[in-house]
């Protein structure tokens, strides 16, 4: 039997969300709490995969460094888990979590 399979964008979004939560400096993903992949949007258009992450960072985290780490870690995770190399991983910092008291 020959052919190929395609992993749904919801599954890819879940992988990306789980990977994003592993990055130091990420407080949470920002979005609706309806799915485990809240705050993550994965698009597939003409064979290209794009990932958009909406995050809340820990107070005092360096946004540029955390964003770069998010891009690398999410791309590596999708390649390892689903054999998908995203064409883009966009990081949107929506907020910083309040400092711990």
Backbone as CSV, one residue per row, in Angstrom:
resi,resn,N_x,N_y,N_z,CA_x,CA_y,CA_z,C_x,C_y,C_z
1,UNK,0.840,-1.148,0.000,0.000,0.000,0.000,0.904,1.235,0.000
2,UNK,0.635,2.175,-0.868,1.440,3.387,-0.903,0.556,4.603,-0.711
3,UNK,1.179,5.719,-0.431,0.443,6.956,-0.214,1.144,7.793,0.828
4,UNK,0.482,8.804,1.265,1.054,9.641,2.310,-0.053,10.087,3.257
5,UNK,0.374,10.541,4.408,-0.593,11.020,5.390,-0.306,12.481,5.700
6,UNK,-1.322,13.163,6.166,-1.202,14.564,6.539,-1.692,14.705,7.975
7,UNK,-0.897,15.340,8.799,-1.276,15.566,10.187,-2.083,16.855,10.246
8,UNK,-3.202,16.833,10.951,-4.089,17.990,11.011,-3.395,19.177,11.679
9,UNK,-3.859,20.376,11.339,-3.296,21.580,11.942,-3.601,21.647,13.438
10,UNK,-4.709,21.047,13.885,-5.004,21.008,15.324,-3.963,20.188,16.079
11,UNK,-3.544,19.067,15.518,-2.514,18.240,16.153,-1.183,18.990,16.164
12,UNK,-0.842,19.625,15.045,0.400,20.407,14.990,0.364,21.551,16.005
13,UNK,-0.796,22.189,16.156,-0.934,23.270,17.130,-0.747,22.755,18.555
14,UNK,-1.239,21.574,18.835,-1.058,20.984,20.165,0.410,20.705,20.432
15,UNK,1.121,20.140,19.451,2.568,19.912,19.596,3.289,21.236,19.839
16,UNK,2.943,22.269,19.062,3.593,23.571,19.190,3.309,24.185,20.560
17,UNK,2.079,24.064,21.041,1.721,24.601,22.354,2.507,23.911,23.462
18,UNK,2.589,22.599,23.393,3.343,21.857,24.405,4.817,22.267,24.384
19,UNK,5.386,22.425,23.196,6.789,22.836,23.066,6.988,24.246,23.614
20,UNK,6.061,25.152,23.333,6.179,26.531,23.803,6.183,26.592,25.324
21,UNK,5.376,25.784,25.958,5.301,25.790,27.425,6.599,25.310,28.068
22,UNK,7.442,24.607,27.310,8.708,24.097,27.831,9.809,25.155,27.863
23,UNK,9.615,26.279,27.193,10.660,27.296,27.084,10.683,28.178,28.325
24,UNK,11.860,28.323,28.904,12.032,29.160,30.081,11.694,30.606,29.733
25,UNK,10.915,31.236,30.597,10.499,32.612,30.386,9.072,32.726,29.887
26,UNK,8.507,31.619,29.402,7.111,31.625,28.957,6.234,31.379,30.180
27,UNK,5.381,32.358,30.476,4.460,32.213,31.604,3.244,31.383,31.192
28,UNK,2.697,31.690,29.999,1.513,30.979,29.510,1.288,31.327,28.050
29,UNK,0.433,30.549,27.419,-0.069,30.895,26.099,-1.318,31.740,26.299
30,UNK,-1.556,32.680,25.396,-2.678,33.604,25.539,-3.712,33.286,24.472
31,UNK,-4.938,33.051,24.898,-6.019,32.744,23.963,-7.170,32.117,24.694
32,UNK,-8.124,31.627,23.953,-9.272,30.978,24.579,-8.836,29.668,25.215
33,UNK,-9.501,29.283,26.253,-9.139,28.063,26.977,-9.924,26.852,26.482
34,UNK,-10.406,26.907,25.266,-11.227,25.802,24.765,-10.401,24.581,24.376
35,UNK,-9.147,24.791,23.992,-8.321,23.680,23.530,-6.973,23.723,24.237
36,UNK,-6.304,22.588,24.250,-4.964,22.513,24.829,-3.983,23.390,24.059
37,UNK,-4.339,23.689,22.806,-3.431,24.492,21.979,-3.858,25.952,21.929
38,UNK,-4.486,26.431,22.987,-4.891,27.833,23.047,-3.687,28.729,22.764
39,UNK,-3.910,29.813,22.067,-2.848,30.762,21.785,-1.937,30.368,20.640
40,UNK,-2.263,29.279,19.952,-1.442,28.817,18.833,-2.320,28.645,17.607
41,UNK,-1.860,29.205,16.500,-2.564,29.037,15.237,-1.578,28.450,14.230
42,UNK,-1.979,27.346,13.610,-1.164,26.722,12.565,-1.947,26.796,11.263
43,UNK,-1.285,27.272,10.233,-1.898,27.347,8.914,-1.096,26.498,7.935
44,UNK,-1.807,25.957,6.980,-1.165,25.187,5.905,-1.734,25.730,4.602
45,UNK,-0.857,26.270,3.745,-1.287,26.861,2.494,-0.292,26.498,1.405
46,UNK,-0.768,25.784,0.411,0.062,25.355,-0.723,1.334,24.653,-0.250
47,UNK,1.180,23.779,0.735,2.303,22.986,1.221,3.190,23.691,2.239
48,UNK,2.930,24.955,2.526,3.724,25.696,3.507,2.987,25.737,4.838
49,UNK,3.733,25.536,5.905,3.160,25.529,7.248,3.660,26.757,7.998
50,UNK,2.722,27.492,8.586,3.057,28.642,9.413,2.507,28.463,10.809
51,UNK,3.249,28.929,11.797,2.846,28.833,13.197,2.841,30.242,13.778
52,UNK,1.783,30.574,14.501,1.697,31.852,15.212,1.422,31.552,16.677
53,UNK,2.296,32.038,17.550,2.188,31.816,18.986,1.870,33.134,19.688
54,UNK,0.875,33.138,20.553,0.558,34.296,21.390,0.912,33.914,22.818
55,UNK,1.845,34.671,23.415,2.383,34.271,24.712,2.349,35.393,25.735
56,UNK,2.339,34.977,26.987,2.572,35.832,28.134,3.930,35.412,28.674
57,UNK,4.807,36.385,28.886,6.140,36.063,29.391,6.235,36.368,30.876
58,UNK,7.177,35.702,31.535,7.450,35.982,32.940,7.948,37.420,33.064
59,UNK,7.625,38.058,34.182,8.093,39.410,34.448,9.620,39.416,34.414
60,UNK,10.191,40.337,33.666,11.649,40.462,33.584,12.298,39.604,32.516
61,UNK,11.537,38.768,31.829,12.112,37.928,30.775,12.530,38.805,29.591
62,UNK,13.609,38.446,28.935,14.082,39.163,27.751,13.274,38.683,26.550
63,UNK,12.371,39.534,26.073,11.429,39.135,25.020,12.141,38.621,23.770
64,UNK,13.197,39.300,23.346,13.908,38.875,22.137,14.530,37.494,22.269
65,UNK,15.174,37.253,23.398,15.825,35.961,23.629,14.801,34.842,23.769
66,UNK,13.728,35.098,24.524,12.690,34.079,24.692,12.004,33.811,23.355
67,UNK,11.738,34.865,22.584,11.114,34.693,21.269,11.965,33.838,20.341
68,UNK,13.262,34.094,20.323,14.165,33.302,19.474,14.192,31.841,19.914
69,UNK,14.218,31.620,21.233,14.193,30.254,21.759,12.880,29.562,21.418
70,UNK,11.770,30.285,21.503,10.469,29.731,21.122,10.472,29.300,19.658
71,UNK,10.952,30.155,18.787,10.982,29.828,17.360,11.776,28.550,17.109
72,UNK,12.966,28.470,17.689,13.823,27.306,17.468,13.228,26.037,18.070
73,UNK,12.734,26.136,19.312,12.231,24.942,20.007,10.957,24.400,19.353
74,UNK,10.046,25.294,18.972,8.798,24.848,18.337,9.101,24.215,16.980
75,UNK,9.979,24.829,16.198,10.335,24.262,14.888,10.975,22.881,15.045
76,UNK,11.877,22.744,16.022,12.548,21.457,16.257,11.551,20.397,16.696
77,UNK,10.615,20.775,17.559,9.604,19.831,18.046,8.710,19.344,16.912
78,UNK,8.248,20.254,16.059,7.386,19.848,14.943,8.131,18.941,13.972
79,UNK,9.410,19.216,13.766,10.202,18.358,12.883,10.359,16.963,13.495
80,UNK,10.661,16.918,14.783,10.870,15.635,15.463,9.578,14.838,15.615
81,UNK,8.492,15.503,16.011,7.247,14.805,16.315,6.400,14.489,15.089
82,UNK,6.448,15.369,14.080,5.524,15.205,12.957,6.194,15.234,11.593
83,UNK,7.530,15.328,11.577,8.276,15.424,10.324,7.775,16.607,9.484
84,UNK,7.481,17.717,10.182,7.010,18.942,9.529,7.997,20.055,9.866
85,UNK,8.516,20.694,8.824,9.416,21.826,9.011,8.619,23.099,8.711
86,UNK,8.261,23.871,9.758,7.462,25.075,9.508,8.263,26.108,8.715
87,UNK,7.577,26.785,7.812,8.207,27.842,7.026,8.354,29.112,7.849
88,UNK,7.491,29.282,8.849,7.610,30.433,9.741,7.062,30.073,11.112
89,UNK,7.681,30.657,12.132,7.176,30.574,13.503,7.182,32.008,14.016
90,UNK,6.001,32.597,14.084,5.847,33.984,14.521,5.477,33.997,16.006
91,UNK,6.150,34.852,16.759,5.898,34.966,18.193,5.331,36.355,18.479
92,UNK,4.161,36.382,19.116,3.527,37.635,19.522,3.504,37.651,21.050
93,UNK,4.211,38.627,21.628,4.185,38.784,23.083,3.001,39.685,23.402
94,UNK,1.965,39.093,23.952,0.743,39.828,24.275,0.825,40.520,25.627
95,UNK,1.620,39.957,26.536,1.697,40.547,27.871,2.852,39.947,28.649
96,UNK,3.183,40.618,29.736,4.109,40.087,30.724,3.296,39.797,31.972
97,UNK,3.541,38.662,32.603,2.830,38.313,33.828,3.260,39.283,34.930
98,UNK,2.362,39.635,35.838,2.738,40.522,36.940,3.867,39.902,37.772
99,UNK,4.712,40.739,38.353,5.797,40.186,39.173,5.255,39.426,40.372
100,UNK,5.962,38.396,40.759,5.577,37.607,41.946,5.786,38.460,43.191
101,UNK,4.892,38.333,44.121,5.005,39.113,45.366,5.431,38.272,46.501
